Amino acid sequence: NDGSDYLSDEYVKEILSDIRQLVSPLDFDIFVLRVMEELSWIEIEERLNLASNTALRKRYQRMRKVLRDYFFDIDNSMLEDYGLS
């Protein structure tokens, strides 16, 4: 592997900045905690002091659709490949 498929830190920051502008601040926090920090729904609920992880999951699913439509299909293996996990 020559590293050509690896995203540079600058590009990753750019992507995260774009994501932050596409979704609400709460949705962005949910994204970071779930995908990048790999917290459970209960941990996220506690961290963000939210009442329901069902609503949390619905927000997350809506946000993933926005991101898929705009960027790429986000999954944990791809995030690991690019050093985002």
VENPEUR-V314975 format. One record per residue. N is the residue number from 0. RES is the residue in one small letter. PHI is phi in radians with two decimals (999 if undefined). PSI is psi in whole degrees, 0 to 359 (NA if undefined). OMEGA is omega in whole degrees, 0 to 359 (* if undefined). Layout:
N,RES,PHI,PSI,OMEGA + N,RES,PHI,PSI,OMEGA
This chain:
0,n,999,120,182 + 1,d,-1.57,2,178 + 2,g,1.46,1,184 + 3,s,-1.17,339,179 + 4,d,-1.64,5,181 + 5,y,-1.57,134,179 + 6,l,-1.41,134,178 + 7,s,-1.20,157,178 + 8,d,-1.00,321,181 + 9,e,-1.11,318,181 + 10,y,-1.17,320,178 + 11,v,-1.06,316,178 + 12,k,-1.07,321,178 + 13,e,-1.10,315,179 + 14,i,-1.06,313,180 + 15,l,-1.10,323,177 + 16,s,-1.12,317,177 + 17,d,-1.11,317,179 + 18,i,-1.04,315,181 + 19,r,-1.00,326,180 + 20,q,-1.40,338,182 + 21,l,-1.44,334,186 + 22,v,-2.17,167,179 + 23,s,-1.20,160,178 + 24,p,-1.00,320,179 + 25,l,-1.13,316,179 + 26,d,-1.09,322,178 + 27,f,-1.11,317,177 + 28,d,-1.05,318,179 + 29,i,-1.07,315,178 + 30,f,-0.99,310,182 + 31,v,-1.08,314,183 + 32,l,-1.18,321,183 + 33,r,-1.38,311,187 + 34,v,-1.52,315,187 + 35,m,-1.55,322,179 + 36,e,-1.67,352,176 + 37,e,0.97,39,176 + 38,l,-1.38,154,175 + 39,s,-1.30,165,178 + 40,w,-1.04,321,181 + 41,i,-1.16,319,178 + 42,e,-1.10,319,179 + 43,i,-1.14,316,179 + 44,e,-0.99,315,180 + 45,e,-1.20,316,182 + 46,r,-1.07,319,183 + 47,l,-1.64,1,178 + 48,n,1.00,49,180 + 49,l,-1.77,155,185 + 50,a,-1.44,331,189 + 51,s,-2.45,127,177 + 52,n,-1.44,350,173 + 53,t,-1.18,313,177 + 54,a,-1.09,322,178 + 55,l,-1.04,313,180 + 56,r,-1.12,321,178 + 57,k,-1.11,317,177 + 58,r,-1.04,316,181 + 59,y,-1.09,316,180 + 60,q,-1.11,317,178 + 61,r,-1.08,317,181 + 62,m,-1.13,318,178 + 63,r,-1.04,322,179 + 64,k,-1.12,315,177 + 65,v,-1.00,314,183 + 66,l,-1.19,319,177 + 67,r,-1.06,315,181 + 68,d,-1.09,324,186 + 69,y,-1.59,320,186 + 70,f,-1.95,274,189 + 71,f,-2.76,170,180 + 72,d,-1.36,110,183 + 73,i,-1.44,125,170 + 74,d,-2.52,161,187 + 75,n,-1.09,325,182 + 76,s,-1.15,320,179 + 77,m,-1.17,319,179 + 78,l,-1.08,321,177 + 79,e,-1.12,317,180 + 80,d,-0.98,324,183 + 81,y,-1.72,12,176 + 82,g,1.26,25,182 + 83,l,-1.70,357,184 + 84,s,-1.60,NA,*
